[in-house]
Amino acid sequence: MGVERAQLVRERWPTFSAELYAALRRAGEKRLRRSSKRLRVVQMCPCGDDFCQSFHTAPRTGKPYGPGHRNVWLGPPWAGYLVLDVVDGRIVYVEVLYRAPLS
């Protein structure tokens, strides 16, 4: 499935989308916050762990992200983790751990 045909995060999980937006606002990540409204679910994490609901927002390359990569650790409103992989200013992976089912 192409990225342009992948479902928008805000349509698939409106509650989570609002939580992500608020966490980015609290972290002062203005550029990422704006782009979060356009994120698409390209592929779910294939790890199979029951505590993981992470997903790719860009096609996987199979290679390390490289020098333009940074992790953005956010304070989620649940007792778990919310970490973004950002490459050259673009969110490419959303790590969602230890959260009730996304909604």
Secondary structure, 3 states (H helix, E strand, C coil): CCHHHCEEHHHHCHHHHHHHHHHHHHCCCHHHHHHHCCCEECEECCCCCCCECCEECCCCCCCCCCCCEEEEEECCCCCCEEEEEEECCEEEEEEEECCCCCC
